[in-house]
Amino acid sequence: MAGGEDQASAGQEQSSRSCWILSEVESLFSVTKNLKHKAMLMLTYSAGLRVSETAKLRLTDIDSKRMTVRISQGKGGKRPLLHFIPIDS
């Protein structure tokens, strides 16, 4: 049984993700001076995008009036349309 417990805890460690607290996110936004980079970071964060999804975005994928982002190459094709929230900077 001890071996099974070790395997379970090892699997849990691999799948755990770290979350940033709000002050860390705000600090990242405040030190980013390049407007394009700041916009990409804010969109990635507010829509919950993966880095690969952000890298594949095109301007035509973003509908700022409806506050949506179309993900054409999402993981497994399961996330075609995402909503994002405005972030005050």
ABEGO torsion letter per residue (X at the ends): XAAAAAAAAAAAAAABBBBBBAAAAAAAAAABABAAAAAAAAAAAAAGBBAAAAAABBAAABBAAAGBBBBAABBGGABABBBBBBBBX
